[in-house]
Amino acid sequence: MEKRKSELKELLRRLKKEPYGETANFRMYSWLNSFAPFSRLLPPEFFHNAPVKDYYASEAVWGQFLDRKANLRENMVNEFLQCINKATSKESLYDCFPYKATEAIAPIKVLYKHFGLI
C-alpha cells in the first residue's frame, strides 16, 4: 500500500510540473474504483458522484478477471460464467461483474492535497 501511494505521489508531482498541471481534472474509468484496496489509495471525495458505467467492451471492466501476471482468476471467471448463464436481461448481465466500472472525475488539486503536494 505504501509503495503504491509513493508511486501515485511521484506521478502527481510530475504532472504538477506540466503546463496544465494546476487546472486539469483527474479522470479514471475502471473497475478498480469499486475495489476497496485500490480506492483507499485516493481521497474519498474523488469517488463522489462516480456513476457506474455500462461500457463493458473495454479493459476498464475485464481486467478484474486477471491477476497481476495476466493469468485468469479461475474462481472469478467460473462464478461469472455461472451468473451469465442464468442472466435474463441486460441488467442482470451487468450484475454478474464482481466489480462495477465507475467513472470518477475530480479537480487534480483534490489529489494534490490528499498527497501533500499543496
N, C-alpha and C positions, 0 to 999 in steps of 0.2 A: 504494500500500500504506500509506504513512504517513498519507494523508488518511483512509482507512477506519479505521485504528487510532485516529486522533484522534476520528473520529465515534463509534466504539464507546465510547471512554473518556468522552466527553461524555454519551452515553446512560446509561452506568453511573453516572456522577456524579449525574445527575438521579434515577435510580432509587434510589440510596442514600439520598436525602433523603425518600423515601416511607416511610410507617409500616411497611410490610412489607419495606423495603429491606435490612434486615440478615439476614432469615431466609428470604427467597424462594429458590426453586430457579429456575435459568435453564433453559428447555426450548426446544429447537429441532428441529423436524422438517422436514428438507429434503434435497434432492439436493446442496445446497451443502456439506453436511457431508462429502461424498465428493469435493469439488472442491478439490484441493490449494492453489491460490492463495487461496481463501477460508479453508480450515481453518487455514492458517498465521497467520491473524489472532488466533486463540483459543488458549488453552493446550492442550497435548496431552491433559491429564487430562480435559478437557471431553468428549473423544470416546471415552474408555474406556467399554467396555460400551454402545456406541451401536449397538443392533441394527438391521439392515436391516429396513425395514417394507414390507409389500406393499400399502399403501394407494395404489393407482395411479389414484385418481379425484380427485386434488387437485393444486393448483399446486405442492405440495411436490416433485413429480416433473416435471410438464410444463413448468415454467419453463425447464428446461435447453435446450429447443428454441427459445428466443427470445433475441435479443441485447438489449442494454440499451435499445434503442429499440423493443422489442416486434416486431421483424421476425423472421421464421423464419430459423433457421440451416439453410439448404438442405442442406448436406452432412450434417449430423446427422440431419435428417428423412429424407433418402434412405437413409442407412445403416440407420436404424431401420425404415423400411418394408420394406427388403430382408430384414432379420432377422425381422420378424414374419411375413412371407410364408413363411418356412422353419420357423417355430416349430411344434412338435408337442405341446406341453404348456403348462400354466400357468407352470411354472418356466422353460421356455425363452422364454416371452414376457417374463417379468421380466428375464431375462438380456439382452434387447435394449436395455434402457435403459443408455445410456453411464455415467451416474452413478446409483448406488443411493441411495434416500432412507433416511436413518437418523434415529433419534430420540436426540438427545443431551440428557442432563439432568445438571446438576451444581449444587451449592450456589452461590449467587450470589457467595459470598466467594471462590471459586476464581477467578472473573473479576476481582473487585476486586483481588485480589493480583496477578494477571497484568498488570493495567493500572496498578499502583502506587497504588491508592486505599486500601490499608490497609498 
